[in-house]
């Protein structure tokens, strides 16, 4: 499934999603999601959505459930209803009170002292 412009998706599907624009999910997806390629590329996992797979996105906003890792070169937002079971790599991060993270966070491009 390839998406080229902003869409709101309400699906229950298996397979990978690739887009270069804005994607809003409000269903259940089993597969990896790649939303990169432009400065405006953003994945929004809406409040009743559930993603089972890894996410790679320029920007990621989570209100629903993600079971998998999130890798972002930009901003990741976990809103109050978010539940993430996986690791998050980010450039900037915002977490609202009530969001749940079961995993580790690491800042992208962190240089570890030796």
C-alpha positions in Angstrom: 0.0 0.0 0.0 1.6 3.3 -1.1 0.1 6.7 -0.2 1.2 9.9 -1.9 -1.0 12.6 -0.2 -2.6 13.2 3.1 -5.1 10.5 3.9 -7.0 9.4 6.9 -7.0 5.6 7.0 -9.5 3.4 8.8 -8.4 -0.1 8.0 -7.7 -3.5 9.4 -4.9 -4.6 7.2 -1.7 -6.6 6.9 1.2 -5.2 4.9 3.6 -2.3 4.9 2.6 1.3 4.4 4.9 3.8 2.6 4.2 7.5 2.2 6.0 10.8 1.7 3.2 13.0 3.0 0.9 13.0 6.0 -0.9 9.8 7.1 -3.5 9.5 9.8 -4.3 6.0 11.0 -7.5 5.1 12.9 -7.7 1.4 12.3 -5.6 -1.7 13.0 -2.4 -2.2 10.9 -0.1 -5.2 11.1 3.1 -4.3 9.2 5.8 -1.7 9.1 5.1 2.0 8.3 7.5 4.4 6.5 6.5 8.0 6.3 9.6 10.0 5.2 10.8 11.9 2.2 9.6 15.4 2.8 9.8 17.9 5.6 6.0 17.6 6.1 5.9 13.8 6.3 4.0 12.9 9.5 2.4 9.8 10.8 -0.5 10.3 13.2 -1.7 7.2 15.1 -5.2 8.3 16.2 -6.8 7.4 19.6 -8.5 4.1 18.5 -5.7 3.0 16.2 -3.4 0.1 16.8 -0.1 -0.5 14.9 1.7 -3.8 15.2 5.0 -3.1 13.5 8.0 -0.8 13.3 7.5 2.9 12.4 10.0 5.1 10.6 8.7 8.7 10.2 10.0 12.2 9.9 7.4 13.2 12.5 5.3 10.8 14.6 2.3 11.7 16.7 0.8 8.8 18.8 -2.6 8.9 20.5 -3.3 5.1 20.1 -1.3 1.9 20.6 2.0 1.0 18.9 3.5 -2.4 19.4 6.9 -1.9 17.8 9.8 0.5 17.6 9.5 4.1 16.4 12.5 5.8 14.6 12.2 9.5 13.8 14.6 12.0 12.4 12.3 14.7 13.7 9.8 15.1 16.5 7.9 12.3 18.3 4.8 13.2 20.4 3.2 10.8 22.8 -0.2 12.2 23.8 -2.1 11.3 27.0 -3.8 8.2 25.5 -0.7 6.8 23.8 0.7 3.3 24.6 4.0 2.3 23.0 5.5 -1.1 23.6 8.9 -0.7 21.9 11.9 1.6 21.7 11.9 5.2 20.4 14.7 7.0 18.6 14.0 10.7 18.2 15.5 14.2 17.5 13.0 16.0 19.7 10.4 14.4 22.0 7.2 15.5 23.8 5.4 13.2 26.3 2.0 14.2 27.8 1.0 13.1 31.3 -0.7 9.8 31.0 1.2 8.4 28.0 2.7 5.0 28.5 6.1 3.8 27.2 7.3 0.3 27.7 10.8 0.5 26.2 13.8 2.8 25.9 14.2 6.2 24.4 17.3 7.4 22.7 18.1 10.7 21.0 19.0 10.2 17.3 22.6 11.0 16.5 23.7 11.0 20.2 27.5 10.8 20.4 28.5 8.6 23.4 31.5 9.8 25.3 34.5 7.4 25.3 
